[in-house]
Amino acid sequence: MKLILVALVSGILFGFGLTLSQMTNPVKVINFLDIAGNWDPSLIFVMAGALAVTTLCFNKILKRPTPLFDKAFYMSSKSVIDFPLLMGSAIFGIGWGISGYCPGPSVAGLGLGSKESVVMLISLFLGFFAHRLVKR
């Protein structure tokens, strides 16, 4: 129960941060990505803040034997940059650029009643299913 409560509070805090920083506003995100047009550099501060926290804390956290509220860390065992990774990254980036949403802000956008978030998440899950079909 404690793990679920911690996950819920973390998710709410994350969603609040995304909303406060306007990462849930697709127009703001698209303008950030449009460096040759109507560029809005304000989201650089959001990214810089996230990068600073990660840089300062990531290695320290991984030195712990376990996370505070779980039995183990869940890290990818993949260590090579291969074609599927590059293709997945490209598809993700194209989808982000077209929609103005990445998965976290699209889930937070559901709480704001965003129809675009619904379309984005449906598309995301269709991509998951398509991947499974191709991998079979």
Secondary structure, 3 states (H helix, E strand, C coil): CHHHHHHHHHHHHHHHHHHHCCCCCHHHHHHHHCCCCCCCCCHHHHHHHHHHHHHHHHHHHHCCCCCCCCCCCCCCCCCCCCHHHHHHHHHHHHHHHHHCCCHHHHHHHHHCCCHHHHHHHHHHHHHHHHHHHHHC
